Amino acid sequence: MEAFADLPDALVRDLLAKATPVAEGVSRNLQALRDARSLLHIEACNNQLICRKADLDVPREPSVVGVDGSYQIHCLTALDLCAAAAVAVEGTSKEAKRYWPEPYHDMWVDGLPHRVETVSVLRGTMVSMEMTLAWQAPHDLVLLDGSFSSLIIYLNQALTKLQDCAKTLADDFLARWHEGSLEKLKGLLHSDRTVAMPKFTSRNEFLRGNMLNPPVVVDGKTLATMILNPGEFTRPLPLNDNADPASQQVDHLPEKYCPKKDMDELRTALNGISVIYFRPYGWLPALRMELPFSVASSNTRLSIVLEGVTRQFFSPAVVEPYPLFLADRMVKSLGSGVSVIEQAVAQHVAGNSPDIENTLLFLQNYRTEGGRGGV
């Protein structure tokens, strides 16, 4: 098989021999969950965990936008070719057009000397772009690909590593920070229209206080998929919990850039965030959604969120809300775009060089790194 073309024959045989034991282990765990579903559902009902979207007032069709970002570092012999980008994509909606001035994207690209912390600051730049687009979008519901905590974590990493990256990149990030990144971050955490939707998390809020007792170790999304019927969601549970030390370990921003009163405000806002799991349709796993206090505490705002998200699913091929699905596809293409820039740079530099052989060696790509905003 072509997939194994570069592997030694003995390794391929050992690898294939592991397929059946792994499959049997997965099957046992899933069967244990299925066998426990009735009991888990009773436990969930006894703890008043399950709610029905149909019991909320039906709002008007809300306008929805999704925001996602990515970054790329193409490591050439003599430099790093770096790029960061973020895009905002509107969801399906029949309502009138909103005033939303273009562009609905932001990007940065440059060639930088090799520095150890380029990735930290470049990722912080990406997050700054995402926050700006989310802040500017005039929609009823703004969906972020990732968690609220990841915004602070990435910004903290960038702010503490500015001395260890190229000055060009550090200056660009600081310019964005001084243009209001901190206020935008606080605004998103206090917003009544912003929802963070991480694709993956190991957290399981249902285990607190022994609300649910699954027979195998699973995350909250897996457990919610098991107990929720289509159209059901779990009642809001605190993202952070005093009895769960791990949930309190939120990175701080350096006081040089975030005064104590602002950090206290951020911490208060983070402690007010709640989590729900929502299963719009039977052909979807449960969706994990992080809600600011102003959304979680209002049935009206919550109904707008659930209605807006439900309307963004129209095919089993769309495995997350449509605007996030499309934004994800767009930012995944950043690597291809940077590869084109890499080739164009090589052609231009080589064409103006008296020493083409060494010039091409300097521009040889030996590694590519990349990532996206979603966490």
Protein Blocks (a to p, Z undefined) as FASTA:
>chain_A
ZZlmmpcfklmmmmmmmmmmmmmmmmmmmmmmmmmmmmmmmmmmmnomaccfklpccddd
dddddddddddddddfkbccddddddddddddfbdcddddddfbdcddddddddfklmmm
mmmmmmmmmmmmmmmpccfbdcdeddfklmmmmmmmmmmmmmmccfklmmmmmmmmmnop
mmmmmmmmmpckbccddfbdcbdfklgghlaacfbdcdfklmmmmmpcghiacddddfba
fklmklmmccdddfklmcfklmmmmmmmmmmpccddddfbfkbccddddddfklmmpmkl
mmmmmmmmmmmpcbfklmbdfklmmmmmmmmmmmmmmmmmmmmmmmmmmmmpcblmlmmm
mmpcfbdcdddfbZZ
